[in-house]
Amino acid sequence: MDIFGVIGDVLWILALSIMAGASRMAWRRIPKGEATPVAWAPKGETLLRLPRGPALVLLPAGAFAISLYLLVESRQAEGLTLQLTMLGLRATLAAILAVIHLSQVRRALNQLAAEGKIRL
C-alpha cells in the first residue's frame, strides 16, 4: 500500500462521514412518511420526491460504491503519474459528491420548511 492510496482513502472516509452526518441530521427533522424532494428543475420547481429513507441514502450509498471501485483501481495503478492521477480523481470526486449531497439536503430541508412540513 502506498501513501497516495492512504491519502485517497482518508479523503473518501471524510467525505462519506460528512454525507452520513448530514443524512442523519435530516433524518431526525423529516417526519416519517414525508415525501422528500430530491431533484429540481433549473427554474426551481420540484421534479422528484422520494420517501425519506431513499432520499437520504441513495447518494451516500452510490458514493460508497464509487469509492470502492476507485479504491480497487488505485491499488492497481503502477507508476507515479498514474498514482497521482488516481489520487487527484479520488480527491476531486469525493469532494464533489459531498458538496452535492450537502446542497441537496439543505435545499430539501429549506423547501420542506417553506411548505410548513418541518421546523428548522
PEWO-V759812 format. One record per run of one state. SS is the DSSP state (alpha for helix, beta for strand, coil for the rest). FROM is the first residue (numbers start at 1). TO is the last residue. If there is no record, write none. Layout:
SS_FROM_TO + SS_FROM_TO
//
This chain:
coil_1_2 + alpha_3_29 + coil_30_35 + beta_36_40 + coil_41_45 + beta_46_50 + coil_51_51 + alpha_52_75 + coil_76_79 + alpha_80_114 + coil_115_120
//
